[in-house]
Amino acid sequence: MEPTDYVARLRAQANDPGREEALRRDRTLRRRKIVMAAGAGALLLGGFGYWLSDVTGERPPYEPYGERVIHEEVWPLEWPYSARMPFRNSPASGWADGADGIYVPMVVPSGGLTAKDVTPVLEKVRTFLAETNVSEDTLAGAEPTAALALLDPSGVDDAVRKDMVTRFDPDEVYLHESGIRTRGTMTHKVSAAGELSVHVDYTFVYPLVRAEGGPEVVPGFPEVARVAVRRQMTFTSKGGKLVLGAYASEVGNHDCSAPKDGYLHPLFAEGRWKAGEAAKGARTNMYDEKRVLPGGPGHCVTPTVT
């Protein structure tokens, strides 16, 4: 194309009466696209901000969010325990199952007592612990009559007798099928006077499910509450009966304000969190095996973890 022809075409386009209208329509269209893009970005940021504030702001810490994205093994401690992983984040997860964790130690003759003298007493102590803390019937509310009959009634008042038994209201909760976790020690010694003394220090951890089912933490798996019970006892033997000496007990994650009805009432996630808030940092490590309990029955504490 000749330069003169090109210049003539530009002059003709500049003098075209429809040129300004075409340019106006083009500018309007571009402005609309910019406004729409900005609006979409604002909506996206606003939605993300709402989600972020929802999961980190008003939601109580014991209510899980994104539970299908985060693997249950790494859920925060505040989140509920589920029937799928009832011992999540618990030191008791690797403990022995139920009565298997109550060990009778090897007997070494001493103080004039032989193994035949000592072993039956140790077996009675084991039976007593198992029947009052592990028996399915007892946990479901039954009275462990045979176990209590092993005790010499002298020196055991009603408060101690009731406290020595772990029971749950069957209309409220039931034991999860994974069972109890147990850990502790049984030791014995013979005094200079030839008296056998047996000391036990055991912790039992119970996973419990609401009797009516309750809300599901994840689809198909209801919430589980864990109650930890620790017992320290010293027994001697007299006339074929166990004589209770020093005694102390402690229970964690039980509703301390519940009526004294002979049952333990577990706290589920919301109640557990509220109890922790009310405790204002005064929490107890139920797994500190070196800690000596304050004497007496029925010490209800807020645990660091069950």
URHU-V895152 format. One record per residue. OMEGA is omega in degrees with one decimal (NA if undefined). Layout:
BEGIN
OMEGA
OMEGA
END
This chain:
BEGIN
178.9
179.4
-179.2
177.9
-179.1
178.6
179.2
179.1
179.0
177.9
-180.0
178.7
179.8
-179.0
-180.0
-178.9
-179.8
-176.0
-178.6
179.3
179.0
178.2
178.8
178.8
179.6
179.0
179.0
-179.5
179.9
177.6
179.5
179.2
179.6
-179.9
179.9
178.8
178.3
178.9
178.2
177.7
179.0
177.8
179.7
179.0
179.2
178.4
178.0
178.4
178.4
178.7
-177.8
179.4
-179.2
-175.6
-177.7
-174.0
-171.2
-176.5
177.1
-175.1
-179.0
177.5
-177.4
171.9
-178.0
-174.3
179.4
179.5
-178.5
-179.8
-172.9
-179.5
-176.9
175.6
176.0
-178.2
-176.3
-176.5
-178.0
170.1
-178.4
177.5
177.1
179.0
-173.6
-179.6
177.3
177.1
-179.2
173.6
-177.8
-174.4
-178.9
-179.2
178.5
-176.8
172.3
-176.8
178.7
-179.7
179.2
-173.3
170.5
-175.4
175.4
-175.4
174.6
-179.6
178.5
176.2
180.0
178.6
179.2
177.7
178.5
177.5
-170.9
-172.9
179.6
178.9
178.2
178.8
177.3
178.2
178.3
179.1
179.9
179.7
-177.6
-176.5
-178.2
-176.1
-173.6
-177.2
-179.8
-179.9
179.9
-179.6
-179.8
172.5
-178.4
177.3
-179.2
-173.0
-177.7
-179.9
179.9
178.3
176.7
-176.9
167.2
-174.3
-179.1
177.6
178.2
-179.8
-175.5
-178.8
179.0
-178.6
179.0
-176.8
-178.7
-175.1
176.7
-178.6
176.1
179.7
-177.2
176.3
-178.0
-176.6
171.5
-177.7
177.1
-174.3
178.7
174.3
-174.9
172.1
-171.9
175.2
177.7
-177.4
171.3
179.7
179.3
175.9
179.6
-178.9
178.5
179.7
178.2
-180.0
179.2
177.2
-178.7
179.1
178.1
177.1
-174.7
173.9
179.3
179.6
-172.8
171.1
-171.8
-179.4
176.8
-178.5
-179.0
178.0
179.4
-178.9
178.2
178.1
169.8
-176.1
177.6
-176.5
179.8
-178.9
176.7
171.4
178.8
175.0
177.6
179.3
177.2
-178.6
173.6
-176.4
173.3
-179.4
163.4
-177.9
179.7
177.8
179.0
179.8
174.6
179.7
-178.1
175.9
178.3
-177.5
174.7
178.0
-178.8
178.8
-179.1
-178.8
171.6
179.1
-175.6
-179.3
-178.0
178.2
177.8
-174.3
-180.0
178.8
168.3
-176.6
-173.6
175.7
174.6
-166.2
-177.7
178.9
178.8
-180.0
179.8
177.7
177.8
176.8
-179.2
-178.7
177.0
175.7
-179.1
-178.6
-174.8
174.9
-177.7
-175.6
176.3
-173.3
179.6
-176.9
177.3
-178.0
171.7
-175.1
176.3
-177.0
164.6
176.3
-179.0
-174.0
172.4
-174.0
172.5
176.0
175.3
NA
END
